[in-house]
Amino acid sequence: MSNIVEYDLIVIGGGPGGYVAAIRAAQLGIKVMCIEKRKSFGGTCLNVGCIPSKTLLHSSHLYEQSKNDLVNYGIEINGKVSLNLNKMMANKTDTVGKLTSGVAGLFKKNKVDHFFGEAKFVNNKTIEVNQKKFKADKILIATGSVPSTIPGIDIDEKNIVSSTGALEFEKVPKKLAVIGGGYIGLELGSVWKRLGADVIVIEFSDTLVPTMDKDIAKIFHSTLTKQGINFMLSTKVEGALNKKGKVQINCLNLLNNKSEILDFDKVLVAVGRKPFTDGLGLENLNIKINKNGTIDVDKNFQTNIEGIYAIGDVISGPMLAHKASSEGHVFAEQLLGNKPEVNYQCIPAVVYTEPEVAWVGPSERELETKKIAYKKGIFPFSANARGKTTGDTIGSIKFLSDKDNDKVLAVHIIGAHAGELIGEAVAAIEAGLTAEDIALICHAHPTLSESMKEAASLSSIGKTLHF
């Protein structure tokens, strides 16, 4: 036993959930080891997810603006606006490197030990990594998720790619198929459409992002269509075949039951993600796994095995980096006997397209299903002064408040900076504020946030000042 290094807590996974849990636990005086299989921290989010995709979304948006929109503001560019994809990708890589090294710096600052390699349980208190063993009374599984696949379609990360491969194209594909009309597919589809690809999104259901509010989804679909993205809804992909440098996709229209074969240069499979626990040896410990592949945990994130916990994408709930981080923070606090909780009704969702879409709380359909009486207020950005000055007039804010007590139930936004604006709604729901409270709060002028005030007023009393 002398060659086994002991800790109070071992965290498996250095992503948004794992590294937050490790850092906060160390700040609270716990001796922590974090094990990460990659050679850099940050998990999928920092390495091949949120950060690189948002970097490319921003860069591609600037490129498109330079080509098509700046002239409307009196900015004329002499000469052709050209794309340097290599430099754009280099900027993405540089951004990722700065942030992943930043996590390493935080580990050093907070005295979190770390080890790179693939972890495996020896028993419920011992982990083996690269033939070295570490022991702890408490072990946290935060290994995240990986892209889901479709039977009959083999991802080679060259012509048929996951989100990881779609971040590394060496040139802009002429024709790109995106299988899946969710967050990931629409964001990456937007990137490559802006850079010049002919993009078709193929979606099994009859709407984009099924969890999105139906009114917002209609505006979203219409706006993306006007931007030049094509859609094949209610369509099943039955197979994909590499053939002479192209990819042939066999599609089945679910409305008329007709099949069609289409050719593309690249195909992005973006049909969601699934928990990643391969190689951990959970089966040897008889850790309970749910039917959807998630690890079963109680309200304190503990599995059915005492001392083994799990957070983030490997447990139930939305697979979002900020949800994992919130769980990691709460988990660490609970180890010290503190009693914070994650309010799962206050987990915001954001799609970083242009315009952005963001929401927190249930949709109208969900409220109706639960028979919760509500009031509604919708304020368009076309009536917002800041929107007029910047040209950001597409979209609206929808406020939903309780019919009886006026408490804010949900907010759904489509428009510029929706991901930033949603923070006020999250705080309002968490604090138990009413729509009237938001309507009476002084918002700076001129700002897009004034639309929150106006939508809240419409929801609360049915009237507002500027619409």
C-alpha positions as CSV (number, residue, x, y, z in Angstrom):
1,M,0.0,0.0,0.0
2,S,3.0,2.3,0.4
3,N,3.2,3.0,-3.3
4,I,-0.4,4.2,-3.5
5,V,-0.8,8.0,-3.2
6,E,-3.8,8.9,-1.1
7,Y,-6.2,11.9,-1.5
8,D,-9.4,13.1,0.1
9,L,-11.0,13.4,-3.4
10,I,-10.2,12.0,-6.8
11,V,-11.9,13.7,-9.8
12,I,-12.0,11.7,-13.0
13,G,-12.3,14.2,-15.8
14,G,-11.0,17.7,-16.2
15,G,-13.9,19.2,-18.1
16,P,-16.2,22.0,-17.0
17,G,-17.8,19.8,-14.3
18,G,-14.6,18.1,-13.1
19,Y,-12.2,21.0,-13.0
20,V,-14.7,23.2,-11.2
21,A,-15.4,20.5,-8.6
22,A,-11.6,20.0,-8.1
23,I,-10.8,23.7,-7.8
24,R,-13.6,24.5,-5.4
25,A,-12.9,21.4,-3.2
26,A,-9.3,22.4,-3.0
27,Q,-10.3,26.0,-2.0
28,L,-12.3,24.4,0.8
29,G,-9.2,22.6,2.1
30,I,-9.7,19.2,0.5
31,K,-6.7,17.3,-0.9
32,V,-7.6,16.7,-4.6
33,M,-6.3,14.8,-7.5
34,C,-7.8,15.4,-11.0
35,I,-7.2,12.7,-13.7
36,E,-7.7,13.7,-17.3
37,K,-7.3,11.4,-20.3
38,R,-6.5,14.3,-22.7
39,K,-3.2,16.1,-22.6
40,S,-5.0,19.3,-21.8
41,F,-7.8,20.3,-19.5
42,G,-11.3,21.7,-20.3
43,G,-12.9,18.6,-21.6
44,T,-15.0,18.6,-24.8
45,C,-16.1,22.2,-24.1
46,L,-12.7,23.9,-24.2
47,N,-11.0,21.5,-26.6
48,V,-13.5,20.4,-29.3
49,G,-16.9,21.9,-28.3
50,C,-18.1,25.2,-27.0
51,I,-14.9,27.3,-27.3
52,P,-13.7,26.4,-30.8
53,S,-17.2,26.4,-32.2
54,K,-18.0,29.8,-30.8
55,T,-14.6,31.2,-32.0
56,L,-15.5,30.0,-35.5
57,L,-19.1,31.4,-35.2
58,H,-17.7,34.8,-34.3
59,S,-15.0,34.8,-37.0
60,S,-17.4,33.6,-39.7
61,H,-20.0,36.2,-38.7
62,L,-17.3,39.0,-39.0
63,Y,-16.4,37.6,-42.5
64,E,-20.1,37.6,-43.6
65,Q,-20.6,41.1,-42.2
66,S,-17.6,42.4,-44.0
67,K,-18.8,40.9,-47.3
68,N,-22.5,41.8,-47.1
69,D,-23.5,44.2,-44.3
70,L,-20.9,46.8,-43.5
71,V,-21.6,48.8,-46.7
72,N,-25.1,49.5,-45.2
73,Y,-23.4,51.4,-42.3
74,G,-21.2,53.5,-44.6
75,I,-18.2,51.3,-44.4
76,E,-16.8,50.5,-47.8
77,I,-14.0,48.1,-48.3
78,N,-11.9,48.7,-51.4
79,G,-11.0,45.4,-52.9
80,K,-12.4,41.9,-52.5
81,V,-13.0,40.5,-49.0
82,S,-11.3,37.2,-49.0
83,L,-11.2,34.2,-46.6
84,N,-7.9,32.9,-45.1
85,L,-9.2,29.7,-43.6
86,N,-5.8,28.7,-42.3
87,K,-5.5,31.9,-40.3
88,M,-9.1,31.6,-39.0
89,M,-8.4,28.0,-37.8
90,A,-5.1,29.1,-36.2
91,N,-6.9,31.8,-34.2
92,K,-9.4,29.1,-33.0
93,T,-6.5,26.9,-32.0
94,D,-4.7,29.7,-30.2
95,T,-7.9,30.6,-28.3
96,V,-8.4,27.0,-27.2
97,G,-4.7,26.8,-26.1
98,K,-5.0,29.9,-23.9
99,L,-8.1,28.7,-22.1
100,T,-6.9,25.1,-21.5
101,S,-3.6,26.4,-20.2
102,G,-5.6,28.7,-18.0
103,V,-7.2,25.8,-16.3
104,A,-3.8,24.3,-15.7
105,G,-2.8,27.6,-14.1
106,L,-5.8,27.6,-11.9
107,F,-4.9,24.0,-10.7
108,K,-1.5,25.2,-9.8
109,K,-2.8,28.3,-8.0
110,N,-5.3,26.2,-6.0
111,K,-2.9,23.3,-5.3
112,V,-4.9,20.7,-7.3
113,D,-2.7,17.8,-8.2
114,H,-3.3,16.3,-11.7
115,F,-2.4,13.3,-13.8
116,F,-2.9,12.6,-17.5
117,G,-4.1,9.2,-18.5
118,E,-7.1,6.9,-18.7
119,A,-8.5,6.1,-15.3
120,K,-10.0,2.7,-14.2
121,F,-11.5,1.6,-10.9
122,V,-9.5,-1.0,-9.1
123,N,-12.2,-1.0,-6.4
124,N,-14.5,1.6,-4.9
125,K,-11.7,3.6,-3.4
126,T,-8.8,3.0,-5.7
127,I,-8.1,4.3,-9.3
128,E,-5.4,3.0,-11.6
129,V,-3.8,5.3,-14.3
130,N,-0.9,4.2,-16.4
131,Q,0.0,1.5,-13.9
132,K,0.0,4.0,-11.0
133,K,-2.6,3.8,-8.3
134,F,-4.4,6.5,-6.3
135,K,-6.7,6.1,-3.4
136,A,-9.5,8.3,-2.0
137,D,-12.5,7.9,0.2
138,K,-14.5,10.0,-2.3
139,I,-14.3,9.6,-6.1
140,L,-16.1,11.8,-8.6
141,I,-16.9,10.7,-12.1
142,A,-17.0,13.7,-14.5
143,T,-16.1,12.1,-17.8
144,G,-18.6,13.9,-20.0
145,S,-20.0,12.7,-23.2
146,V,-19.2,11.8,-26.9
147,P,-21.1,12.4,-30.1
148,S,-24.0,10.0,-30.7
149,T,-23.9,7.9,-33.9
150,I,-26.5,6.6,-36.4
151,P,-26.6,2.9,-37.3
152,G,-25.2,2.3,-40.8
153,I,-23.2,5.5,-40.9
154,D,-19.5,5.2,-40.1
155,I,-17.8,8.4,-38.9
156,D,-14.3,8.7,-40.4
157,E,-13.7,12.3,-39.3
158,K,-12.7,13.0,-42.9
159,N,-15.7,13.0,-45.1
160,I,-18.3,11.8,-42.6
161,V,-17.5,13.8,-39.5
162,S,-18.7,14.4,-35.9
163,S,-18.7,17.9,-34.5
164,T,-14.9,17.3,-33.8
165,G,-14.2,16.8,-37.5
166,A,-16.4,19.7,-38.5
167,L,-14.1,22.0,-36.6
168,E,-11.1,20.9,-38.6
169,F,-12.0,21.1,-42.3
170,E,-9.0,22.2,-44.3
171,K,-11.2,23.8,-46.9
172,V,-14.7,25.0,-47.3
173,P,-16.9,22.1,-48.6
174,K,-19.0,22.9,-51.6
175,K,-21.9,20.9,-50.3
176,L,-22.3,20.1,-46.7
177,A,-25.1,17.9,-45.2
178,V,-25.9,18.3,-41.5
179,I,-27.7,15.4,-40.1
180,G,-29.6,16.8,-37.0
181,G,-31.3,20.1,-36.5
182,G,-30.2,20.7,-32.9
183,Y,-27.8,23.1,-31.3
184,I,-24.6,21.6,-32.6
185,G,-25.7,21.0,-36.2
186,L,-27.2,24.5,-36.6
187,E,-24.2,26.3,-35.2
188,L,-21.6,24.4,-37.3
189,G,-23.9,24.6,-40.3
190,S,-24.1,28.3,-39.9
191,V,-20.3,28.6,-39.7
192,W,-19.7,26.8,-43.0
193,K,-22.7,28.5,-44.8
194,R,-21.2,31.9,-43.9
195,L,-17.8,30.7,-45.3
196,G,-19.4,29.6,-48.6
197,A,-20.7,26.1,-48.3
198,D,-24.1,25.0,-49.7
199,V,-25.7,23.6,-46.5
200,I,-28.6,21.3,-46.1
201,V,-29.9,20.3,-42.6
202,I,-31.6,17.0,-42.5
203,E,-33.8,16.5,-39.4
204,F,-35.9,13.5,-38.4
205,S,-38.6,15.6,-36.6
206,D,-40.9,18.2,-38.1
207,T,-39.2,21.1,-36.3
208,L,-35.8,22.4,-35.4
209,V,-34.6,21.9,-31.8
210,P,-37.7,20.1,-30.4
211,T,-37.2,21.6,-26.9
212,M,-37.4,25.1,-28.2
213,D,-40.6,27.2,-27.9
214,K,-42.7,26.6,-31.0
215,D,-43.1,30.4,-31.8
216,I,-39.4,31.0,-31.4
217,A,-38.7,27.9,-33.5
218,K,-40.8,29.3,-36.4
219,I,-38.9,32.6,-36.4
220,F,-35.7,30.7,-36.1
221,H,-36.4,28.4,-39.0
222,S,-37.6,31.3,-41.2
223,T,-34.5,33.4,-40.4
224,L,-32.0,30.6,-41.1
225,T,-33.8,29.8,-44.4
226,K,-33.4,33.5,-45.4
227,Q,-29.7,33.2,-44.7
228,G,-29.5,30.4,-47.3
229,I,-29.5,27.3,-45.1
230,N,-31.8,24.6,-46.6
231,F,-33.9,22.2,-44.6
232,M,-35.3,18.7,-45.0
233,L,-37.5,18.2,-42.0
234,S,-39.4,14.9,-41.3
235,T,-36.6,13.1,-43.0
236,K,-34.8,9.9,-41.9
237,V,-31.2,9.2,-43.0
238,E,-31.0,5.5,-43.6
239,G,-27.4,5.3,-44.7
240,A,-24.3,7.1,-45.9
241,L,-21.6,5.8,-48.3
242,N,-18.2,7.2,-49.3
243,K,-17.9,7.0,-53.1
244,K,-15.2,8.5,-55.2
245,G,-14.5,11.4,-52.8
246,K,-18.2,12.2,-52.3
247,V,-20.7,11.0,-49.7
248,Q,-24.0,9.6,-50.8
249,I,-26.8,9.8,-48.3
250,N,-30.0,7.7,-48.6
251,C,-32.9,9.8,-47.2
252,L,-36.5,8.7,-46.5
253,N,-39.2,11.4,-46.5
254,L,-41.4,10.4,-43.6
255,L,-44.4,12.3,-45.0
256,N,-44.7,10.6,-48.4
257,N,-42.4,7.5,-47.7
258,K,-40.3,8.3,-50.7
259,S,-36.5,7.6,-50.8
260,E,-33.9,9.9,-52.3
261,I,-30.1,9.7,-52.7
262,L,-28.1,12.9,-52.4
263,D,-24.4,13.6,-52.9
264,F,-22.3,15.8,-50.7
265,D,-18.7,16.7,-50.2
266,K,-18.9,16.4,-46.4
267,V,-21.5,15.1,-44.0
268,L,-21.7,16.2,-40.4
269,V,-23.5,13.8,-38.0
270,A,-24.9,15.9,-35.2
271,V,-27.7,13.8,-33.6
272,G,-26.8,14.6,-30.0
273,R,-24.4,13.2,-27.5
274,K,-24.2,10.2,-25.1
275,P,-22.6,9.7,-21.7
276,F,-19.0,8.5,-21.9
277,T,-17.9,5.9,-19.3
278,D,-16.0,3.4,-21.4
279,G,-13.0,1.9,-19.8
280,L,-13.8,3.1,-16.2
281,G,-14.7,-0.4,-15.1
282,L,-18.1,0.6,-13.6
283,E,-19.5,-2.8,-14.4
284,N,-17.1,-4.4,-11.9
285,L,-18.5,-2.2,-9.1
286,N,-22.1,-2.8,-10.1
287,I,-22.8,0.9,-10.3
288,K,-26.4,1.4,-11.4
289,I,-26.8,2.7,-15.0
290,N,-30.1,4.1,-16.3
291,K,-31.7,2.9,-19.5
292,N,-30.4,6.0,-21.4
293,G,-26.8,5.2,-20.4
294,T,-26.5,7.8,-17.6
295,I,-25.2,7.0,-14.2
296,D,-28.0,6.9,-11.5
297,V,-27.3,9.3,-8.7
298,D,-29.2,10.7,-5.7
299,K,-29.8,14.4,-4.9
300,N,-26.2,14.6,-3.5
301,F,-24.7,13.2,-6.8
302,Q,-23.9,9.9,-5.0
303,T,-24.2,6.6,-7.0
304,N,-25.5,3.4,-5.4
305,I,-22.0,2.8,-4.2
306,E,-21.0,4.9,-1.1
307,G,-18.2,7.3,-1.8
308,I,-18.6,7.3,-5.6
309,Y,-20.3,10.3,-7.2
310,A,-21.1,11.6,-10.7
311,I,-21.9,14.9,-12.3
312,G,-22.3,16.5,-15.7
313,D,-23.1,14.7,-19.0
314,V,-22.8,11.3,-17.4
315,I,-25.9,11.8,-15.3
316,S,-29.5,12.8,-16.3
317,G,-30.3,16.3,-17.5
318,P,-29.3,18.6,-20.3
319,M,-25.8,18.1,-21.6
320,L,-24.5,21.6,-21.1
321,A,-21.2,22.8,-19.8
322,H,-22.7,25.3,-17.4
323,K,-25.0,22.7,-15.9
324,A,-21.9,20.5,-15.3
325,S,-20.0,23.4,-13.7
326,S,-22.9,24.2,-11.5
327,E,-23.1,20.6,-10.3
328,G,-19.4,20.5,-9.7
329,H,-19.5,23.6,-7.6
330,V,-22.5,22.4,-5.5
331,F,-20.9,18.9,-5.1
332,A,-17.7,20.4,-3.6
333,E,-19.7,22.6,-1.2
334,Q,-21.7,19.6,-0.1
335,L,-18.6,17.7,0.8
336,L,-17.9,20.3,3.5
337,G,-21.5,20.0,4.8
338,N,-22.8,23.1,3.1
339,K,-26.3,22.7,1.6
340,P,-26.6,24.5,-1.8
341,E,-28.7,22.9,-4.5
342,V,-28.8,23.0,-8.3
343,N,-32.1,24.5,-9.4
344,Y,-32.7,22.6,-12.6
345,Q,-35.6,24.9,-13.5
346,C,-33.0,27.7,-13.9
347,I,-30.6,26.1,-16.4
348,P,-30.5,28.3,-19.4
349,A,-30.1,27.0,-23.0
350,V,-28.5,29.0,-25.8
351,V,-28.0,28.4,-29.5
352,Y,-25.2,30.6,-30.7
353,T,-26.4,31.2,-34.3
354,E,-27.2,34.6,-35.7
355,P,-29.6,35.5,-34.3
356,E,-29.0,33.7,-31.0
357,V,-31.7,31.8,-29.3
358,A,-31.9,31.5,-25.5
359,W,-34.4,30.3,-23.0
360,V,-34.9,29.3,-19.4
361,G,-38.0,27.6,-18.0
362,P,-40.8,25.7,-19.7
363,S,-42.3,26.4,-23.1
364,E,-45.9,27.3,-23.5
365,R,-46.6,23.7,-24.6
366,E,-45.1,22.3,-21.4
367,L,-47.1,24.7,-19.2
368,E,-50.3,23.7,-21.0
369,T,-49.5,20.0,-20.6
370,K,-49.0,20.6,-16.9
371,K,-52.2,22.7,-16.8
372,I,-50.3,25.7,-15.3
373,A,-52.2,28.9,-16.1
374,Y,-50.0,31.7,-17.4
375,K,-49.8,35.1,-18.9
376,K,-47.8,36.0,-21.9
377,G,-46.0,39.1,-23.1
378,I,-44.0,39.4,-26.4
379,F,-41.9,42.4,-27.3
380,P,-40.1,42.6,-30.7
381,F,-36.6,43.9,-31.0
382,S,-37.9,46.0,-34.0
383,A,-39.4,48.3,-31.4
384,N,-36.2,48.6,-29.4
385,A,-34.1,51.8,-29.7
386,R,-30.7,50.0,-29.4
387,G,-31.8,47.5,-32.0
388,K,-32.6,50.3,-34.4
389,T,-29.2,51.9,-33.9
390,T,-27.3,48.6,-34.5
391,G,-29.6,47.0,-37.0
392,D,-30.3,44.1,-34.6
393,T,-34.1,44.2,-35.1
394,I,-34.7,40.5,-35.8
395,G,-36.5,38.5,-33.1
396,S,-38.4,39.1,-29.9
397,I,-38.5,38.3,-26.1
398,K,-41.4,36.2,-24.8
399,F,-42.2,36.4,-21.1
400,L,-44.4,33.8,-19.4
401,S,-45.6,34.5,-15.9
402,D,-48.0,32.8,-13.5
403,K,-51.6,33.9,-14.0
404,D,-52.3,34.0,-10.3
405,N,-49.2,35.5,-8.6
406,D,-47.3,36.9,-11.7
407,K,-44.1,35.1,-10.8
408,V,-41.8,34.7,-13.8
409,L,-42.1,31.1,-15.1
410,A,-40.0,31.3,-18.3
411,V,-38.4,33.6,-20.8
412,H,-37.7,32.7,-24.5
413,I,-35.5,35.0,-26.6
414,I,-34.5,35.1,-30.2
415,G,-32.3,38.0,-31.2
416,A,-28.9,39.5,-30.9
417,H,-27.0,38.7,-27.6
418,A,-29.9,36.5,-26.4
419,G,-27.3,34.4,-24.5
420,E,-26.3,37.5,-22.5
421,L,-29.8,38.7,-22.0
422,I,-31.1,35.4,-20.6
423,G,-29.0,35.9,-17.5
424,E,-31.5,38.4,-16.1
425,A,-34.3,35.9,-16.6
426,V,-32.4,33.2,-14.8
427,A,-31.8,35.5,-11.8
428,A,-35.5,36.6,-11.8
429,I,-36.7,33.0,-11.7
430,E,-34.1,32.0,-9.1
431,A,-35.1,34.9,-6.9
432,G,-38.8,34.3,-7.3
433,L,-39.4,37.7,-8.9
434,T,-42.7,38.7,-10.6
435,A,-43.0,40.0,-14.1
436,E,-44.0,43.3,-12.5
437,D,-40.7,43.4,-10.6
438,I,-38.8,43.2,-13.9
439,A,-41.1,45.8,-15.5
440,L,-40.4,48.3,-12.8
441,I,-36.6,47.8,-12.6
442,C,-34.6,50.6,-14.3
443,H,-32.8,49.4,-17.3
444,A,-30.1,51.4,-19.0
445,H,-31.1,53.3,-22.2
446,P,-30.5,52.5,-25.0
447,T,-29.9,48.8,-24.5
448,L,-31.4,45.6,-25.8
449,S,-32.1,44.7,-22.2
450,E,-34.9,47.3,-22.2
451,S,-36.9,44.7,-24.2
452,M,-36.9,42.5,-21.1
453,K,-38.6,45.3,-19.2
454,E,-41.1,45.8,-22.0
455,A,-41.9,42.1,-22.4
456,A,-42.3,41.7,-18.6
457,S,-44.8,44.6,-18.6
458,L,-46.8,43.0,-21.4
459,S,-46.9,39.8,-19.5
460,S,-47.8,41.4,-16.1
461,I,-50.5,44.0,-17.1
462,G,-50.9,43.5,-20.9
463,K,-49.5,46.9,-21.7
464,T,-46.1,48.5,-22.2
465,L,-44.8,52.0,-23.1
466,H,-43.1,51.5,-26.4
467,F,-45.2,48.9,-28.3
